[in-house]
Amino acid sequence: MILEKVRYALSSGANWSGPIRDFPLVVDKGETDNLVGFCMDGVTKISPTRLEVRKRDFTPKGDLSVLITKFFRM
């Protein structure tokens, strides 16, 4: 079951006067059993439910999509 699907326009940042100097991203998946998926490198787990990415002088090449879903146990 998909709980949340979030899309965030990052590519518009390529139209700015330069790279994003400090880009912090924190994704909270809600519950420890939930699964989260997004494509970025340098992801750090900062709590049982929160993941963080920090970029300096970041020039996005595309938009960001985050998917949070429940883990199904049989």
N, C-alpha and C positions, 0 to 999 in steps of 0.2 A: 504494500500500500504506500503510495507516494504521499508524504505529509506536506512537503513544500518544494516548489520549484521556483527559483528566483533567477531572473536575468538582470544583469547590470551592464549598462553601456559604458565600456572602457575605451573603445576605439575612438570616441569623440575626443579623448585626451590627446590623440595624435594631432589634432588641429590647434592645440594650445601653442604658446610661444616656446615650448621646450618640454623636456620630460617632467613627469610628476616627481618632485623632489623627495617627498616622503609619502609612501603609499602603504598604510597599514590596513590589513583586512583580518577581521575576526569573524569566524563562522561558529555559531553555537547550534549544535544538533539537537538540543532540547533534553533528550534522555540518553543515558549511557549506552543503551542497547540500539539506539537509532544508528543508521548508516548515513554517511555523507559522502558526496562525490563532487569534485570540481578539479579542473586542470590548472594547476600552478605548481611551480617547483619551490622548494624551501619552506614547506609546511612544517610547523612545530605544534605539538600538542601542549597547550598551556593549562588545561584542566581536564577532568574526565569527559566533558561535553564540548569543550572549546578548542578550535584550531586557529592558528595565527600564521599569517604571511606578512613579512615586511620587505618592502623594496625601496631602494634609493635610486633616484634618477631613472625612474621606470617609464618606458615608452610602451604602452600596450599595443599588441599586434592584433587583438580581437576583443570581443566582448566576453564577459564572465557569466557562466551558468552554474548554479549550485543546486544540487538535488539532495533532499533529505528524505529518507524512507525508513519505515519500520523494519526491523529484522524479524523474519517469520520463522518460528520454531514449530516443528511438527511433534 
